[in-house]
Amino acid sequence: MQNGVKSTFDSYSKLKRVKRRLGPITLQKPAMRQDRQNDRGKNSSHIFVVDDDKIALKNLRRILEKDIHTVSTFSNPLRALKKLEEKHCDLIITDLKMPYLDGISLLNKVKLLNPSIEVILITGYASLDGAINATRQGAFFYLSKPFTPDKMLALVRQALKQKLLKEDSAALQEKNPRSAGTYPVIIGKSPKIVQVEEAIRQIAPSGSNVLITGESGTGKELAARAIHYQSHRAEGPFVAFNCGAFSEELIANEIFGHEKEAFTGATSRKQGLLEVANSGTVFLDEIGDMPVSMQIKLLRVIQEREFLRVGGTRPISLDVRIIAATGKDLKAAMREGVFRQDLYFRLNVVNVIMPRLSERKQDIPLLAYYMLEKFLRRMNKNITAISRDALALLENYTFPGNVRELENIIERAVAVCQGNTIKVSDLPPDLASLELYSYQRPDSALLSLEELEQDYIRHILKISGGARTQAAEILGIDRVSLWRKIKKYNLE
């Protein structure tokens, strides 16, 4: 009995000590707490606001908290830097002119501490040169006062979206098979690409033959590799062959191999791709270009699960999965008699359709940042972002070459970019010129001819990255005339 009392007393003492350490405990209804977390989860991010004007700090806090963000305000930029070492931050909004440390210096120090944090600079003394300098230093935006709450919130959402894109891109890089040894990653969150990923997850374990259709540059081989690496054949070889790149004789030799002395010059036995891929996957790209006579031989391989080397007499057993791809309309080819119907049905057990990039435009920013990270490592350059204008131009471009064209554009941009942000002027000239026709006034005000000229010259200087020679060429005037207009309109 005494032992029981002592045990109860010890437990009670421990409870009191825990309660003193934790402080007062309040209970909430789980459903209500979950609702609040869901509400904050829609937009909630941690934002630092830095400004020596306390009224401006108060107004910005009110605007941002109304949009469900966590806000920390600082009238001293040095304190903001100190807190940044201790606390997580997604975005910094800072004034340009401040005591102790100006906005550009703060921007540089923030980027050294954490390059993924976006910075919006606000100023009452806006200038074109200031905006160019700020973006070159890595600022997300250079905003002049006064501004509307809607304008600020739109910029905040865009900046946070860009930060998420960078983080998603970094996460995808970790999944890359060349660095992590896992299966290839299909990049995108659009409905059409989600459908492709779901189809791959469903069909990969089945072992059935697959036909992948889609335009050139949409990622058909990437999809084929994803199917292979998610199947039970993942440990086996993946062998790719382009049927449109060889003559009929060379296709037969490459796919089936040959015996010694099968033809002039065959000094030794050679294994074909089918034999090399045994227990794995064969990817036949541009299957629509395969000659009809070779289609007959391939059909027999699929049906009999065996083949003969060129010049051989002994059948060789085969255990491979065949994934074929084409950018052609095979049904039309069948009607024209250039593609066999029986082979079509043998290959098209499951059809995966790769969408055009123009059909999944919301994936362009994520793809662009993923490619940026890849080329940065290859070229050893220090580029931290793609400018808003450059990204908007990419999102509105039609991309006839699909994902492959986007990859070429980003590679070129990384190669020619001189700062730490890819700008419109770093994009190919024919693409950058499209920006000329997207000029719009920020409001619907009617302007005089002089005001319109001033506004348009400012626009051209912005898209040319401040390069006056290039701006003069676009405007169709000489450099001296442009200089006079810059002086006249105070666009220095």
N, C-alpha and C positions, 0 to 999 in steps of 0.2 A: 504493500500500500504506500509506504513512504517512498519507495522507488518510483511509483507511478506519479506521486505528487511532485517529486523532484524533476521528473522528465517533463511534466506539464509546465513547471516553473521555468525550466531551461528554455523550452520552446517559446514561451511567452517573452522571456528576456531577449532571445534572438530576434523575435518579431519586432520588439520595441527598438532594438538597435538598427534593424533594416529600415524601419519607418523613419527614424531620426536621420538616417543617411540619405534616403530618397526624398524626404520632405513630404508635404501633404499630397495625398493621392485622391484624384477626382475620377469618377466613372462617367463614361459617355455611352450613349447607345451606339453600338457598332455601325448600324445602318447610317446614322447621321454623320459619323466620323468618315465613313467611306464616301458619302456623298460630297463632303467638303473636299476630300482628297481628289475626287474625280473632277470637281469644278476647277480646282487649282491646276490639275494636271493638263488642262486644255492648253494654257499658254504659259504657265508658271515658269519663270526663269529668274535668276538673280542678277540684278542690274546695279552697277555702281554709277551714281551721278556725281560729277565733280564740277563745282562752280563756286566762286567766291561771293556771288550774289545769293543771299539767303532766300530772297523772294523767288528767284528762279529755281532754286533747289526745291522749295515748297511746292511750286506749281508743277514741276516735272514729276515729283513724287506722287502728287495727286493724279496726274494723267496716267502714269504707269501702273499705279496700284489699282486704278479703276479697270485696267486691262488685265488684272490678276497676275501681276509680277511682284516678286520680292525686291524691294528697293533699299539700298544703303546710300546715304548722301554724305558728301564730304565738301567742306569749304576750303580745305587744305589738301592739295594734290599729293603732298608727301605722306599724309596720313592714309590716303587712298592706296598708295603703293604698299605701305606697311601692312594694311589690312588684306591686300591682295595676296600676300605671302601666307596668310593664315586661313583665308576664306575662299570658297569657290565663287567664281564670277563668270557669267556668260557674255556680258556686254558692258562696255563703259561708254557713257555719254559725258563728254567733257567740254568745258568752255575753252576757247583758244587763249585769251589773254587773262592770266592769273598771276598773283604773286607766288614766289618760291619756285614755281615750275610752270612753264607755258604748256599749252595743249599738245603741241608737236613733240616736245621733250617727254611729256607723259606718255604719249603714243609710242615713242621709241622704246621707253623703258618697259611698258606693258608687253610689247611684242617680244622683247628679250626674255621676259619672265614666262610668258605663255602665248605663242604665236596664234593659237586658235581663238583667242578672245578678240571679238570685233570691237572697233572703236568708232563712234560717231563724234565728229568735232562740230561744235556750234560757235558762231561768232557774229558779232554785230558789225564787223569790218570785213565783209566778204570781198574777195577779188579772184579773178580767174587764175592768176599765178599762185595764189594761196591754195585754191582748190586743187590745182595740178600737183603742187608740192605735197599737200596732205595725202592725196591718193597714191602718190609715188612712195610715200613713207609707210603706206599700208592702211590708211584710214578707210573705213567702209564708206563713209559719206562726209561731206563738208557742207553743213547746213547753215544758212544765213538767218539771222533774226530780222523781223519777227517771223514765227512759224505757227501754223495751226496745230492743235492737238492731233487731228487726223493725219497730218503730214508726218509728225513725229512717230505716231503709232505705226504707220505704214512702214517707215524706215526701220523701226525697231523689229517688226515682224520679219522684214527682209533680211536684216542682219542676223537674227537668230536662226532663220532658215539657212543662211549661208554657213553658219557655224555647225549646224546639224549636218549639212552636206559634207563638210570637211571631216567631221567625226565618222559619218557613215562610210566615206571614202577610205579613211584609215582602217576601219573595221573590215572592209571588203579586201583591202590590200593584205591583211593578215590571213584571210581565207584563200588567197591566191595559191594555186597548186605549186607554183614555182618556189614559193617561200614557205608554205606550210604543209605541203605534201597532201592536201585534200583535193576533192574534186573541184572542177572549174565553177566559178560563180557567175550566174547570170544576173546582171546588174539592172535593177529597176523596181519600181513599186506601182507602175501603172496597171490598170486592170488587165490589159492584153498580155503583159509580160508575166503577171501573176498567174494567168491561165496557162501560159507555157510552162512555168515552173511546176504547177500542180499536175499537168499532163506528164511531165518528165518523172515526177515522184511516183505516179501511178504505174507508168509503163516500164520504168527501169528494171524492176525485179522480175518482170514477166518473161523476158528472154525473146519476145516476139520481134520480128523484123519491123523496122520503122522507116517511114518516108518523111523527110523534113522538107517542106516547101517554103519558099520566100525569095525575095529579091536578093541580088548580090549585095554583100556587106551587112546583112541583117544578123549574122551570127549563127549560121546553120552548123558549122563545124563545132562551135562552142557548145551548142545544144547537144550535138552527138557525143561530145566528150563528157558532158554532164550525165547523159544517159548511161554511158559506159561506167563511169566512176561511181554511180549509184546502183549498179547491178551486181550480181554475184560474180561477174567476170572482171571486176575492178582490179584484181591482182594479175589478170592476164594482159596481153599487149593490146594497144589501140593503134591500128594501122590505117592511115588515110591515103586515098588515091584519087586524083582528079581525072575523070574519064574523058574530059574534053581537051586534054593537053597532049595526047599521044595518038599515033596512027593505030589501025586495027592490029597490026602485027606486034607493035610494041606493047599495046594493052594486054594482049594474050601472054606475052613474055613476062610482063611485070606482075600480072595477077596469078598466072599458073606456074611460072618458072619454066625451066627446060632441062632436058637431059643432056649429058655430054654428047657432042657431035650431032645434036638435033638439027643444026643448020651450020653453015659456014661461019667459023669464028667462035662456035660454042665449044671452048676448050675444056670446060668443066661443068658439072651439074650446078644449077642455080635454083634456090628455093624461091617460089613466088610469094606474093603478099598474103595470099590465102593461107599458105603453109606457115608463114611467119606469125600470122595472127591466130593460129590454132589455140583454142580455149579462151580467145579474147573477142575483139570486135573489129570488123572491117568497115571503114567509112568510105563509101563510094560517092564522091562529090560530082556534080554535073552529070548525073546518071542519064539525063535526057540526051546527052551528046554521044552516048555509047552506040557504036554501029550495031545494026540489027543482028548480024551474024554472031557478034559477041554476046548480045542479049540472050540468044538461044543457049549458048554455053553457060552463061551465068544462071539461067533458069534451071538447067540440068543440075548444077552444083547445089542450088537451093533445094531442089526436090530430092536428090539422091544423097546429099551430104557426103559427096566424094568428088574427086576431080582427077584429071590426068595432067602431068607436066607436058609441055610441048615436046614431042618426040618420044613420050613415054607410053608404056603399054600396061603398067600396073596401077590400078586405081588407088588413090590415097584418101583415107577416111578424114573427115573434117568436122570439127565442132567449133563453129564461129557464129556470131550474131552479125547480121548485115544491117547496117544503117545507110540508107541512100539519101541523097539530097539533090534538089534541082530548083532552078529559078524559072524553068519552063512550065508551060501548061501541058502536062502529060496526056490529059484527056484529048486535047486538040491534036497532039502528036500521034495518039492512037488512031484518031479519025483519018489522019493523013497517011497512016501506014508506016510511020518511022519509029514507032515504039510499040512493043508487043503488049497486048492486053493481058495475057497470062502472066507475064513478068510484073506488070503493074500491080496486079492483085496479090502476087506473092510478096512484093515489097511493101505495098500499102496496107499492111495489117493494122498499123496505127499511123495516123497522119498528125504531125506536129507542124503548125503554121507559124512561121516567124514573122511578126508584124514589122512594117516599115517604121523607121525612126519618126517619120512625120505623124504616125498613128499613136506614138507614145511620147509626145513632146515633154510631158512632165518628168520623164526620166533623163532629159538632156543635161540639167545641172549636175545630177549625181554622176552620170557617165563622164561629164567634162572634168569634174574634180578627181574621179578615179584615174582617168588618163593623165591628168596633171601630176598626180603623185607618182605614177609609173615613170613618166619622162623626167621628172625632177631627179629621181634616183639615178637614171641613166646619164643625164647631162650634168649632174652635180651643180644645180642652180638653186638660188634661194628665192623662190616665188611663193608667196603665201596666199594669193587670192586671184580670182577672176573678177574684173570690175562688173558693176551692175549693168552698165551699158553693153559690154561685150557679151555678158550672159543673156541679156534680153535679146540681142541680135541673133545669138545662136538658137534661142528658143523659138524665134519667129522665122528661121530659115527652113526651107523645105527639105534639105539633105537628100538629093537624088542618089548619092552614094551611101546613104544610111550610116550605120555606126562606123564603118571603115572610113568614111569621109570625115566624120567628126574626129576620129583618132588622128587622121592626117593634119587636120586643122589645129588641134591642140599641140601636136608635136612641133609644128611650125611656129606656133605662138610661143612655146617654151624656148625654142631656139633663138628667136629674134628679140624676145622681151629683154629690155635693159634694166627695168626696175624690179620691184617685188610684187607687182600686180599686172596681170595680163589685161591690156586695154584694147579698145576697138582697133586702134592703129597697129596692133600686133597680129590681127587676123588677116587672112589673105586679102589683097586689094579688091578683088571682085566682090568679096563678101562684105568688106568694110564699106564699100561704096553704096551698099543697100541702105546704110544708115542715113544717107543723104535724103532718101525719100521717106524716111519715117519721122521727119521733123514735125513737131507739133508744139503749139503754144501751150503753156501750162494752164491757161485759162482761155475763155472765149472772148476776151476784150478785143475791140476793133482798134487797129494800130494805124498810125500814119506810116507812109512809105519809109521815112527815116527810122522810125522805131522798129519797123519790120527788118530793115537792113541791119540795124544794130543787133537785134535778137538773133538773126540768122548767122551773122559773123561770129557771134559768141558760140553758137551751136557748132559751127565748122571748126573753130579753134578747139572746142572740147573734144570732138571725135578725132581730131588730128593729134591729140595729146600735146597741144601747144606748139606744134611744129609749124612755123609761119610759112615756110616755103611750100610745104604740102597744102596748107590751108589756102594759100594764094592760087595754087594750081587748080584746086577744086572750085574756087570762086571765079576763076577765069580772069584774074587781074595780076599785075606784077607785085613783087614783094614790097616795093616802096609805096604803092597805092594802098596795100593792106596796112602797112605801118601807119600811114596818115589816118586811115579810118579807125585804127585802134586808138590812136591819140585823140581823135575827134570824139569818139564815144567813150573814152576813159576805160578801155578794156585791158589795160596793162595788168 
